[in-house]
Amino acid sequence: MCWNSLSIVVYSVVFYALLDFQPSRVLADEPTYEGNTTVREGDPFKITCRVSMFQVIKWQKDGQTLVTDEHFNISEAVTSDNMFVSTITTNSASSMHSGAYRCTTQYNKFHVLNVVTATLSIKGNYDHYTDQYNVGEYRSKLVLNCNDDEAHGVKYTSKWFKDGNQITTDSEDPHHYDVSENTLVVNRFVESDVGEYKCEIRDSNNNVKAEKTVKIFLKPYMKLPKTATFIEGEKMELECVVYGVPTPEISWKFENKTLLPTEQIKFLPNKKNISNAILVLDPIKMEDRGNFFCIGKSNVSYPVTSGASYVRIKDKMAALWPFLGICAEVILLCLVIFIYEKKRNKAEFEESDTDQGPETNNANDHSGGDVRHRK
């Protein structure tokens, strides 16, 4: 019984001693940091952390644990005054290195690093609405220039990417793209060329010094046939050829009047399911003769109006008159042929009668002579 009581006392002392031996009580100083707070993209940087030997080194960036890999190099050392020193280094800083770093999770003390890039601008030969997007014209040449506004004579090389894929002139269609220094040329800009374009500027060591991304959209393109002919009272369907990204909203005009849906006027989608791309007039009337226009509007461009389509309307009997004319011509031709043949046959008959008279008389004279000679 005595030994049991003594054991309980000993265990209690050890237990409370262990509770009292906590790093938070032994440590008095928070970690200290040294190193870059701002670094230009592509340049090296270093962050050093000093902590007590009672703490555990565990680097984190924005709450994510860091280890030595292709992006970071982590080293550790012990100083003469029994302090841990851990250092993170990188040879070429990029935007992914920006963030809040800490070397231990026991304290919420951070070292913030900002990676700044060169000031790039991408400008096109067409509507440059904002710094975030550009607009190309259908089947026209689009030229994009990537410029480093802070280069100050430093020679850089450029690489172009579309939706994450590098653009080169030796692609499947070598005549579609031209890449030369800091310029990208799309020779025939179509819907498939819409996307996110990125320009990278690299130094002589092929390190990315700066990058700029811009979205390229397709300006609305609207086209109607120059002329169209319909018959009065029938149904007219006039389709507007539409290209554009984002898909434009379509409206119609007759001369200077905007067309709205009525019992006679209707709007239908085309095969690409673009709303209002087909104008229907059922029935079409004589007063509908004139110029029709289709207008495309999107949120990345000003409204675009197609060329005029002049609609001609024929009378209901218009198709009958040519038929009657042809019938009259055929009847007249047959009548002429009939009269001509009748006259020709009569002339031949009279000529044959005239030719047979002398021959018959001569025959009679010879036969008579022969008879008298026999006697």
TAMOGI-V781818 format. One record per residue. N is the residue number from 1. SS is DSSP state (h for helix, s for strand, l for the rest). Layout:
((N;SS) (N;SS))
This chain:
((1;l) (2;h) (3;h) (4;h) (5;h) (6;h) (7;h) (8;h) (9;h) (10;h) (11;h) (12;h) (13;h) (14;h) (15;h) (16;h) (17;h) (18;h) (19;h) (20;h) (21;l) (22;l) (23;h) (24;h) (25;h) (26;h) (27;l) (28;l) (29;l) (30;l) (31;l) (32;s) (33;s) (34;s) (35;s) (36;l) (37;l) (38;s) (39;s) (40;s) (41;l) (42;l) (43;l) (44;l) (45;s) (46;s) (47;s) (48;s) (49;s) (50;s) (51;s) (52;s) (53;l) (54;l) (55;l) (56;l) (57;l) (58;l) (59;l) (60;s) (61;s) (62;l) (63;l) (64;s) (65;s) (66;l) (67;l) (68;l) (69;l) (70;l) (71;l) (72;l) (73;s) (74;s) (75;s) (76;s) (77;s) (78;s) (79;l) (80;l) (81;l) (82;l) (83;s) (84;s) (85;s) (86;s) (87;s) (88;s) (89;s) (90;s) (91;l) (92;l) (93;l) (94;l) (95;h) (96;h) (97;h) (98;l) (99;s) (100;s) (101;s) (102;s) (103;l) (104;l) (105;l) (106;l) (107;l) (108;l) (109;l) (110;l) (111;s) (112;s) (113;s) (114;s) (115;s) (116;s) (117;l) (118;l) (119;l) (120;s) (121;s) (122;s) (123;s) (124;s) (125;l) (126;l) (127;l) (128;l) (129;l) (130;l) (131;l) (132;l) (133;s) (134;s) (135;s) (136;s) (137;l) (138;l) (139;l) (140;l) (141;l) (142;s) (143;s) (144;s) (145;s) (146;s) (147;s) (148;s) (149;l) (150;l) (151;l) (152;l) (153;l) (154;l) (155;l) (156;l) (157;s) (158;s) (159;s) (160;s) (161;s) (162;s) (163;l) (164;l) (165;s) (166;s) (167;l) (168;l) (169;l) (170;l) (171;l) (172;l) (173;l) (174;l) (175;l) (176;l) (177;s) (178;s) (179;s) (180;s) (181;l) (182;l) (183;s) (184;s) (185;s) (186;s) (187;l) (188;l) (189;l) (190;l) (191;h) (192;h) (193;h) (194;l) (195;s) (196;s) (197;s) (198;s) (199;s) (200;s) (201;s) (202;s) (203;l) (204;l) (205;l) (206;l) (207;l) (208;s) (209;s) (210;s) (211;s) (212;s) (213;s) (214;s) (215;s) (216;s) (217;s) (218;s) (219;s) (220;s) (221;s) (222;s) (223;s) (224;l) (225;l) (226;l) (227;s) (228;s) (229;s) (230;s) (231;s) (232;l) (233;l) (234;l) (235;l) (236;s) (237;s) (238;s) (239;s) (240;l) (241;s) (242;s) (243;s) (244;s) (245;s) (246;l) (247;l) (248;l) (249;s) (250;s) (251;s) (252;s) (253;s) (254;s) (255;l) (256;l) (257;s) (258;s) (259;l) (260;l) (261;l) (262;l) (263;l) (264;l) (265;s) (266;s) (267;s) (268;s) (269;l) (270;l) (271;l) (272;l) (273;l) (274;l) (275;l) (276;l) (277;l) (278;s) (279;s) (280;s) (281;s) (282;l) (283;l) (284;l) (285;l) (286;h) (287;h) (288;h) (289;l) (290;s) (291;s) (292;s) (293;s) (294;s) (295;s) (296;s) (297;s) (298;s) (299;l) (300;l) (301;s) (302;s) (303;s) (304;s) (305;s) (306;l) (307;l) (308;l) (309;s) (310;s) (311;s) (312;s) (313;s) (314;s) (315;l) (316;l) (317;l) (318;h) (319;h) (320;h) (321;h) (322;h) (323;h) (324;h) (325;h) (326;h) (327;h) (328;h) (329;h) (330;h) (331;h) (332;h) (333;h) (334;h) (335;h) (336;h) (337;h) (338;h) (339;h) (340;h) (341;h) (342;h) (343;h) (344;h) (345;h) (346;h) (347;h) (348;h) (349;h) (350;h) (351;h) (352;h) (353;h) (354;h) (355;h) (356;h) (357;h) (358;h) (359;h) (360;h) (361;h) (362;h) (363;h) (364;h) (365;h) (366;h) (367;h) (368;h) (369;h) (370;h) (371;h) (372;h) (373;h) (374;h) (375;l))
